[in-house]
Amino acid sequence: MPPIRNYEEAKAYLYSLKHHGAKYGIDRMKLLAKKIGHPERRYPIIHVAGTNGKGSTCAMLEAIYRLNGYKTGLFTSPHLVFQGERIQVNREILEPDSILNYTLELKSLADDLASIDPDDHPSFFEFMTAMAFMRFASEEVDIGIIETGLGGRLDATNIVRPEISVITSLSLDHTNLLGTDLASIAREKAGIIKEGCPVVLGLLPLEAENTIRDIARARNAPVHNICDYFGKPSPHNFPPTNLHGDYQGRNAATALLVSRLLCNRFPVNERLARESLQQVNWPGRWDEHLVGNKKIILDTTHNQEGAELLAGNLEELVLQTGRKPTIMTGMLGPERAKVIMPVVARYAQEIILLKPTQPRAATFKMLREAIPGDFSGRVRNSQVRTLFPFPGYCSEGEDGETLVATGSLYLIGEILDTLYHEVPVQEHLLQ
């Protein structure tokens, strides 16, 4: 391929790697990490997995440690708008020029690996993981907070040796890769547990928790459950946070428990830690935006557990406003549509169907087929650029109305992009 000369060309190259990865596992990431000198070994790490809540928990952990004076590295995926959101130091995203420079450096090493075995060429996610490890080392972070991309056992991030492992939640998702029952998925998530390394668990189904505890016991890893420290699940027992939804209290409890268990190595002020939970920046999770005189709520939902949480938030919204909202929605694939669309239909007065700019996006036909037959409201197709034609404006709804956009994180990213940026970023967002 021609030489990479600027960020746009680097981005195109990185996205061309989405089909790399015929070898499923972490061996390829181990080879790449060795090539770059194992930067992930130069700072302490908190490793976070889970079906839902892992991103929010990572954001909470980052806030706790940064507000207590530590220099933080935060690696999450995917991104909402800008690629550099995935790799942050003290919440400053990785700039395009830095992505270009890291890409050039890593491409040379990747080509060397592929010259021996083409299947050893790193994937997109492995490139991004390596960039995170390298940036955190070069900027000498005090602590790195690393979110898994998919699963745990075979995820590219799982070459790390963390101070503590975290599993936030567990439900059926990515069943084609992780397994079709809770025990199988639990075994994949528990793959991040290392010998002698403490584990923190959020609220998990009993079957999943028992599976994880068995694996932790075999690896001499102490297990800490948030309910053992904060009591039975209740908004009154879990720490408050500025992020909306009772479930965020579970994530706040998880993050606060992690900080307590690591207090010998990373002392934190409990008052500051709790204050930081009121200052968490994590867009797209029941995230309210005032657009003109309308309120737009943006919320990512992508699986069964997420759909149940969405139902609770929508029910609360209907009680508050006295009316069902117009709901804009789109997601990836028919399986997710079958889970999410019935919840949308239950609480919507009107449904506007959208198709994220992503190869795996559910078609309008798939979305319509997932709407229960007893839904009596209007259903229509639209596009993000039609609903949000320019920054700060929404063409839908009346003044004072509350609208909801829910579904794929990719869709929420596109809406945020059109709301706040003059020139939308047309990136195919990848895991």
PEFENPE-V131714 format. One line per field, one symbol per residue. ss: DSSP state (2 for helix, 1 for strand, 0 for the rest). phi: phi as a letter, one per 40 degrees, with the letter a starting at -180 (. if undefined). A space follows every 10 residues. Layout:
ss = ???
phi = ???
This chain:
ss = 0000002222 2222222220 0000002222 2222200022 2001111110 0002222222 2222222000 0111100000 0022221110 0110022222 2222222222 2222220222 0002222222 2222222200 0011111000 0000022220 0001111000 0000222200 0222222222 2200000111 1000022222 2222222200 0011122222 0000000000 0000002222 2222222222 2000000002 2222220000 0000001111 1001111111 0002222222 2222222222 2000111111 0102222222 2222222111 1110000000 1002222220 0000000111 1002222000 0000000000 0111111022 2222222222 0000000000 0
phi = .cccbacdcc cccccccccc hcccibcccc ccccccgfcc cbacbbbbbi cbgccccccc cdcdccccgc cbbbbbaccc bbdcccbbbf gccccdcccd cccccccccc ccccccadcc cccdcccccc ccdccccccf ccabbbccca gadbcdcccc bccabbbcaa acafccbbhb bccccccccc cccbdgcdbb bccbdddccc ccccccccbf bcbbbcccbb gcdadccccc accchdcccc cccccccdcc cccccbdbcd ccccccccbc bacgbfbcbc bgbbbbbbac aaadcccccd dccccccccc cgacccbcaa abgccccccc cccdccbcca bbcbbdcadc cccdcdcccc cdcccbccba cabdcccbca dgabccgbdg cbbbbahccc cccccdcccb bcbdccbccb c
